[in-house]
Amino acid sequence: MAIADARGTPIAIGIASGPRHEAKLVEETLSRRFVGGRLLRLIGDKAYDSNPLDAALKRRGIDMIAPNHSTRKLQNQDKRKLRRYKRRWMIERVFSWLMKSRRLVTRYEHKAQNFLGFLELATAVILLRRF
């Protein structure tokens, strides 16, 4: 999981085992931030539409912007905020930059800590190129 700012610069990354849902990984990834500053908004896809995640982010002062899931009975997302959802391609670009690292595309590392180390190294290279 990765979190990027409005310019597409990665600000937090993390890994987890396969069967965990993304909405449960958001708080864990936010605690691994390596770039300072205050987050105001977090944009995610329909998988991030959950009441517990909304409440947890609201306690941190972060506004969650995600389209409502089709099974939700009470539509709670303001449609005006969803205009920002168009900029979600920024995080997809970060993943594209990370996939330029051959070591990450084909996971040679068997231990999660080693893979996370190479992921952090690739993120540092992205940050160095950006600034």
C-alpha beads as a LAMMPS data file, in Angstrom:
LAMMPS data file: protein, C-alpha beads

131 atoms
130 bonds

1 atom types
1 bond types

-500.0 500.0 xlo xhi
-500.0 500.0 ylo yhi
-500.0 500.0 zlo zhi

Masses

1 110.0

Atoms # bond

1 1 1 0.000 0.000 0.000
2 1 1 1.240 3.487 -0.802
3 1 1 0.026 6.998 -0.039
4 1 1 1.023 9.965 -2.205
5 1 1 0.489 13.697 -1.886
6 1 1 -1.289 15.966 -4.390
7 1 1 1.815 16.201 -6.605
8 1 1 2.255 12.426 -6.766
9 1 1 5.173 12.264 -4.342
10 1 1 5.042 9.135 -2.161
11 1 1 4.684 9.981 1.528
12 1 1 4.021 6.550 3.051
13 1 1 4.454 2.927 2.011
14 1 1 3.789 -0.376 3.666
15 1 1 3.336 -4.065 3.015
16 1 1 1.001 -6.662 4.486
17 1 1 -0.020 -10.241 3.939
18 1 1 -2.304 -10.972 1.015
19 1 1 -5.706 -11.618 2.606
20 1 1 -5.976 -8.296 4.503
21 1 1 -8.446 -5.702 3.241
22 1 1 -7.029 -2.351 2.133
23 1 1 -9.319 -0.304 4.358
24 1 1 -7.745 -1.942 7.409
25 1 1 -4.233 -1.092 6.198
26 1 1 -4.773 2.663 5.870
27 1 1 -4.112 3.562 9.519
28 1 1 -1.086 1.273 9.643
29 1 1 0.356 2.868 6.521
30 1 1 -0.357 6.390 7.783
31 1 1 1.667 5.631 10.901
32 1 1 4.648 4.728 8.639
33 1 1 4.762 8.177 6.998
34 1 1 8.260 9.395 6.247
35 1 1 7.327 12.865 5.005
36 1 1 6.069 15.439 7.484
37 1 1 3.125 17.768 7.144
38 1 1 -0.567 17.528 7.826
39 1 1 -2.878 15.456 5.656
40 1 1 -6.208 17.079 4.883
41 1 1 -7.750 14.633 2.429
42 1 1 -7.334 11.013 1.489
43 1 1 -8.685 9.819 -1.859
44 1 1 -9.427 6.145 -2.356
45 1 1 -11.531 3.843 -4.478
46 1 1 -14.766 2.093 -3.507
47 1 1 -12.896 -0.344 -1.262
48 1 1 -12.208 2.524 1.162
49 1 1 -15.920 3.221 1.686
50 1 1 -16.377 2.049 5.268
51 1 1 -17.824 3.721 8.355
52 1 1 -15.048 2.584 10.749
53 1 1 -12.361 3.964 8.424
54 1 1 -14.258 7.247 8.049
55 1 1 -14.491 7.579 11.840
56 1 1 -10.810 6.752 12.397
57 1 1 -9.666 9.265 9.782
58 1 1 -12.015 11.929 11.126
59 1 1 -10.332 11.546 14.546
60 1 1 -7.020 12.317 12.803
61 1 1 -8.574 15.314 11.037
62 1 1 -8.455 13.709 7.583
63 1 1 -11.384 13.918 5.158
64 1 1 -11.985 10.636 3.294
65 1 1 -13.031 10.983 -0.346
66 1 1 -14.216 7.706 -1.865
67 1 1 -17.195 6.843 -4.041
68 1 1 -19.952 5.006 -2.237
69 1 1 -20.045 1.264 -2.643
70 1 1 -23.058 0.009 -4.591
71 1 1 -24.309 -2.023 -1.607
72 1 1 -24.433 1.000 0.739
73 1 1 -28.013 1.913 1.615
74 1 1 -27.277 5.396 2.949
75 1 1 -25.198 7.403 0.484
76 1 1 -22.955 9.569 2.678
77 1 1 -20.442 10.989 0.165
78 1 1 -20.845 14.546 -1.045
79 1 1 -20.813 14.519 -4.857
80 1 1 -18.884 17.820 -5.012
81 1 1 -15.937 16.236 -3.204
82 1 1 -15.856 13.404 -5.720
83 1 1 -14.501 15.828 -8.322
84 1 1 -11.159 15.376 -6.557
85 1 1 -11.447 11.642 -7.233
86 1 1 -10.274 12.304 -10.804
87 1 1 -6.760 12.896 -9.444
88 1 1 -6.487 9.319 -8.207
89 1 1 -4.240 8.597 -11.190
90 1 1 -1.391 10.190 -9.213
91 1 1 -1.063 7.135 -6.985
92 1 1 -1.221 4.858 -10.015
93 1 1 1.765 6.779 -11.394
94 1 1 3.667 6.136 -8.146
95 1 1 3.059 2.407 -8.564
96 1 1 4.297 2.670 -12.138
97 1 1 7.505 4.335 -10.920
98 1 1 7.964 1.600 -8.314
99 1 1 7.504 -1.115 -10.928
100 1 1 10.539 0.207 -12.817
101 1 1 12.581 -1.517 -10.106
102 1 1 13.103 -5.063 -11.346
103 1 1 13.670 -6.340 -7.834
104 1 1 10.139 -5.282 -6.864
105 1 1 8.369 -6.536 -9.975
106 1 1 9.734 -10.040 -9.559
107 1 1 9.795 -10.559 -5.835
108 1 1 13.124 -12.252 -5.230
109 1 1 13.010 -11.625 -1.484
110 1 1 11.436 -14.301 0.670
111 1 1 11.465 -12.277 3.877
112 1 1 9.015 -9.404 4.189
113 1 1 11.530 -7.106 5.896
114 1 1 13.989 -7.464 3.014
115 1 1 11.252 -6.703 0.476
116 1 1 10.173 -3.672 2.523
117 1 1 13.770 -2.471 2.567
118 1 1 14.002 -2.600 -1.232
119 1 1 10.610 -0.908 -1.473
120 1 1 11.846 1.916 0.766
121 1 1 15.011 2.170 -1.320
122 1 1 12.981 2.488 -4.538
123 1 1 10.827 5.136 -2.856
124 1 1 13.943 7.057 -1.812
125 1 1 15.134 7.009 -5.439
126 1 1 11.759 8.425 -6.526
127 1 1 12.001 11.156 -3.898
128 1 1 15.540 12.037 -4.977
129 1 1 14.438 12.352 -8.596
130 1 1 11.489 14.533 -7.650
131 1 1 13.457 17.067 -5.607

Bonds

1 1 1 2
2 1 2 3
3 1 3 4
4 1 4 5
5 1 5 6
6 1 6 7
7 1 7 8
8 1 8 9
9 1 9 10
10 1 10 11
11 1 11 12
12 1 12 13
13 1 13 14
14 1 14 15
15 1 15 16
16 1 16 17
17 1 17 18
18 1 18 19
19 1 19 20
20 1 20 21
21 1 21 22
22 1 22 23
23 1 23 24
24 1 24 25
25 1 25 26
26 1 26 27
27 1 27 28
28 1 28 29
29 1 29 30
30 1 30 31
31 1 31 32
32 1 32 33
33 1 33 34
34 1 34 35
35 1 35 36
36 1 36 37
37 1 37 38
38 1 38 39
39 1 39 40
40 1 40 41
41 1 41 42
42 1 42 43
43 1 43 44
44 1 44 45
45 1 45 46
46 1 46 47
47 1 47 48
48 1 48 49
49 1 49 50
50 1 50 51
51 1 51 52
52 1 52 53
53 1 53 54
54 1 54 55
55 1 55 56
56 1 56 57
57 1 57 58
58 1 58 59
59 1 59 60
60 1 60 61
61 1 61 62
62 1 62 63
63 1 63 64
64 1 64 65
65 1 65 66
66 1 66 67
67 1 67 68
68 1 68 69
69 1 69 70
70 1 70 71
71 1 71 72
72 1 72 73
73 1 73 74
74 1 74 75
75 1 75 76
76 1 76 77
77 1 77 78
78 1 78 79
79 1 79 80
80 1 80 81
81 1 81 82
82 1 82 83
83 1 83 84
84 1 84 85
85 1 85 86
86 1 86 87
87 1 87 88
88 1 88 89
89 1 89 90
90 1 90 91
91 1 91 92
92 1 92 93
93 1 93 94
94 1 94 95
95 1 95 96
96 1 96 97
97 1 97 98
98 1 98 99
99 1 99 100
100 1 100 101
101 1 101 102
102 1 102 103
103 1 103 104
104 1 104 105
105 1 105 106
106 1 106 107
107 1 107 108
108 1 108 109
109 1 109 110
110 1 110 111
111 1 111 112
112 1 112 113
113 1 113 114
114 1 114 115
115 1 115 116
116 1 116 117
117 1 117 118
118 1 118 119
119 1 119 120
120 1 120 121
121 1 121 122
122 1 122 123
123 1 123 124
124 1 124 125
125 1 125 126
126 1 126 127
127 1 127 128
128 1 128 129
129 1 129 130
130 1 130 131
